[in-house]
């Protein structure tokens, strides 16, 4: 009887551990809207409503402040390309306590982005994501998203709960940043 109780408890513990990782990490190469391709992590999200590139450019520029923001480098009929420079993420809106947020997520983010417009949708791809190391900003030893989220061999996403939480917060920030209000058209 005691052995059965212990085995049941262990089985429940193992099942809880497996499900504690959450559904955010889908497999070794995908976590939410993040994908691993050729050793690089990128964000890709499709929005299923029409987009106006001037309206999206205006929205992205609304996030700018004197020392950071979004720069649209080129805008054309079928999309736009640009860069994110020292943009401070809004990790507090996710409702997590300060100690639950990985340190790298508190640093300003830098990245390249591309928006590709289709007839009734648009797709956003954010690449070359790295964080300015605020502990020593002039050192050029910045933190890449790959170094924070991949296993040591760089061939799969880590299974660490705190890292998956960070990717989820980053995912929500990027999605909200590039989302246009579909009722605004």
C-alpha positions in Angstrom: 0.0 0.0 0.0 2.8 2.4 0.9 4.7 1.5 -2.3 1.6 2.2 -4.4 1.2 5.6 -2.7 4.8 6.5 -3.4 4.6 5.3 -7.1 1.4 7.3 -7.6 3.0 10.4 -6.1 6.1 10.0 -8.3 3.9 9.5 -11.4 2.0 12.7 -10.6 5.2 14.6 -9.9 6.7 13.5 -13.3 3.5 14.5 -15.1 3.4 17.8 -13.4 7.0 18.4 -14.3 6.3 17.7 -18.0 3.3 20.0 -18.1 5.0 22.7 -16.0 7.0 23.7 -19.1 3.7 25.0 -20.5 2.6 24.9 -24.1 4.8 27.9 -25.1 7.7 25.7 -26.1 6.2 23.7 -29.0 9.3 21.7 -29.9 13.1 22.0 -30.2 12.8 24.5 -33.1 9.7 26.5 -32.2 8.6 28.5 -29.2 5.5 30.6 -29.7 6.2 32.9 -32.6 9.9 32.3 -32.4 11.7 29.8 -34.6 15.2 28.5 -34.8 16.7 28.4 -38.2 20.4 27.9 -39.1 21.4 28.6 -35.5 19.6 31.9 -35.4 16.4 32.8 -33.5 13.8 35.0 -35.2 10.3 36.2 -34.5 7.7 35.7 -37.3 4.0 36.6 -37.0 1.2 36.8 -39.6 -1.7 39.2 -39.0 -4.8 38.3 -40.9 -6.2 41.7 -41.8 -5.2 44.4 -44.3 -2.4 46.8 -43.5 -1.5 50.3 -44.4 2.3 50.7 -44.4 2.0 54.5 -43.6 -0.3 53.7 -40.7 2.1 51.0 -39.4 5.1 53.3 -39.8 3.2 56.0 -37.8 2.5 53.4 -35.1 6.1 52.2 -34.9 7.4 55.7 -34.7 5.0 56.4 -31.8 7.2 54.1 -29.7 10.2 56.4 -30.1 11.8 58.5 -27.4 14.9 60.7 -27.6 17.4 57.8 -26.9 15.7 54.9 -28.6 13.0 53.6 -30.8 12.1 52.3 -34.3 13.6 53.5 -37.5 11.9 52.7 -40.8 14.7 52.5 -43.3 12.6 51.8 -46.4 8.9 51.7 -47.1 7.5 50.4 -50.4 4.1 49.1 -51.7 4.5 45.6 -50.5 6.2 46.2 -47.1 8.9 48.0 -45.1 12.2 47.3 -43.5 13.7 48.9 -40.4 15.6 48.6 -37.2 14.8 48.7 -33.5 17.4 50.6 -31.5 17.7 50.4 -27.7 14.0 49.8 -27.3 12.9 49.2 -23.7 10.4 46.3 -23.5 7.3 46.6 -21.4 7.8 43.5 -19.2 5.8 44.8 -16.3 2.5 44.6 -18.3 2.9 40.8 -18.2 2.2 40.9 -14.5 5.4 39.2 -13.4 7.3 40.2 -10.3 10.7 41.8 -10.9 12.6 38.7 -9.6 10.7 36.4 -12.1 12.0 38.4 -15.1 15.4 37.2 -16.5 18.0 40.0 -16.3 18.6 40.2 -20.0 15.0 41.1 -20.6 15.4 44.3 -18.6 18.1 45.5 -21.1 17.2 47.5 -24.2 16.5 45.4 -27.3 18.0 45.9 -30.7 16.9 44.1 -33.9 16.1 44.3 -37.6 12.5 44.0 -38.8 10.7 43.4 -42.1 7.0 43.7 -42.8 5.6 42.0 -45.9 2.2 43.0 -47.1 -0.2 40.7 -48.8 -3.7 41.5 -50.1 -5.6 41.0 -46.8 -2.8 40.3 -44.4 0.7 41.2 -43.5 3.6 39.3 -42.0 6.3 40.6 -39.6 9.7 39.1 -39.2 12.2 40.3 -36.6 15.8 39.1 -36.9 19.2 39.7 -35.4 17.8 40.2 -31.9 20.3 41.3 -29.2 20.2 43.2 -25.9 22.5 46.1 -24.9 24.5 45.0 -21.9 23.7 47.8 -19.5 26.3 46.5 -17.0 29.0 47.5 -19.4 27.4 49.2 -22.4 30.6 50.3 -24.1 32.2 46.9 -23.9 30.6 45.5 -27.1 29.8 42.3 -25.2 26.1 42.4 -25.8 23.7 39.5 -25.2 22.2 37.8 -28.2 18.8 36.1 -28.0 20.5 32.9 -29.1 22.9 32.9 -26.2 20.0 33.4 -23.8 17.5 30.9 -25.2 19.3 28.0 -26.8 21.0 24.9 -25.4 24.8 24.9 -25.4 25.1 23.3 -28.8 22.8 25.9 -30.3 20.6 23.4 -32.0 17.4 23.6 -29.9 15.6 25.9 -27.5 16.3 25.4 -23.8 13.6 23.9 -21.6 14.2 26.3 -18.7 10.9 27.7 -17.4 12.3 31.2 -16.8 13.7 31.4 -20.4 10.4 30.3 -21.9 8.7 33.0 -19.8 11.1 35.6 -21.2 10.4 34.4 -24.8 6.6 34.6 -24.1 7.0 38.2 -22.7 9.2 39.2 -25.7 6.6 37.5 -28.1 3.8 39.6 -26.6 5.7 42.8 -26.8 6.7 42.3 -30.4 3.2 41.2 -31.4 1.6 44.3 -29.7 4.2 46.6 -31.3 3.4 45.5 -34.9 -0.3 45.0 -34.5 -2.6 47.5 -36.2 -6.1 47.9 -35.1 -8.2 46.0 -37.7 -11.3 48.2 -37.0 -9.2 51.3 -37.8 -9.4 50.6 -41.6 
